[in-house]
Amino acid sequence: MWIKGKLFLGEIVEGCVGFDRRIRETRRECKPDLKLPEDSLIFPAGVDMHVHLRGLQLSYKETVASATSEAVYGGIGVVVDMPNTSPVINSEETIKLRLAELANHSRCDYGIYSGVTKENVDNMPIAGYKVFPEDLEREEVERVFSSPKLKILHPEIPMSLRPGRGNRRLWQEIASLFLIRGKFHITHVSNLETLRIARSLGYTTDLTMHHLLVDGERNCLSKVNPPIRDITERRKLLSALFEADAVASDHAPHSSWEKGLPFEVCPPGIPAMSFTLPFIYTLAFRGVLPISRAVELTATGPSKILGIKAGEIREGYLANFVILRKDRWRYSTRYSKAIHTPLDGFALDATVYGTIVEGKVAYLEGHSYPVRGSNVFDETGRS
Ligand SMILES: [Zn+2]
């Protein structure tokens, strides 16, 4: 199959890309199989390395199909899911259970992190491990630390950061960065100090858009872990757009009755997976970020951290593309079961016209198609 338009190949050039499940060739001229509008811009699809797809016993909040439909609506081709599902993913048995669910229902490519396990599951097709701060005291964490796989940590302890709920200092949360070693990635950094220390220790980092944009924790809709910082911290965090290795959504949907509970007891989480990529490209279209930086944050950066052949329009890489147009719209979710986010109504200049996942049209012109994604960490049977 061939598509034609303005392609991002390090810079934007007129051309064609030919692909099946993987990218086979780029050239100047072709007869495209899919007619795209004249002004279409073709970029590598987004890679969101931190999501909570829910499903299993949490399907009342979100299902794998609704979450991954939301992903392709937001230009995302690969999602990597966190293990704090119900049941928790932290054994060979639950990893198999989760991978089977995703194989049946995911509408984009995927991967999963395991929690800290008792048995060695390094040979299973997982992206790596999520180490929660409380795991750092467990014996099994030693084995996970020595695993060659990626480990993800968030050092920011939520209880210590929410005003009036404790008085831990920044240095105490940052201290956990010094308890770790190996191939670590520090996720959803919400302040610049953590980001700079993590980077100086050789770890990669990502940040979420809500930590930049949402104005404080006003109600349960904007309650999230780690909490939104004050305006001074948020402004400082803008520099992270030039320093972090990736952006991630931390898509964390809950049912509307849960979000309607009193603030003190309602569950934290913001479900705006489809916001990240259009927002980053909006910044690029407005000249705030170079286009190459937008591609790096949304696609190339996370792919490199995960060690997958995706996130670039390059021969042999996954044929995952996002087709963008410069067109103003106001943000809202579309397929997620979570219909309210604190970013609703935000004006964006980048519209996702289509998303292609492993050569198949997963989303086009306002319609999602139930394509089957695959586990990008499973090399068996891949060409
Ligand atoms: Zn999360």
Boltz pocket constraint, residues with backbone or C-beta under 6 A from the ligand:
constraints:
  - pocket:
      binder: B
      contacts: [[A, 50], [A, 51], [A, 52], [A, 82], [A, 225], [A, 250], [A, 252]]
      max_distance: 6.0
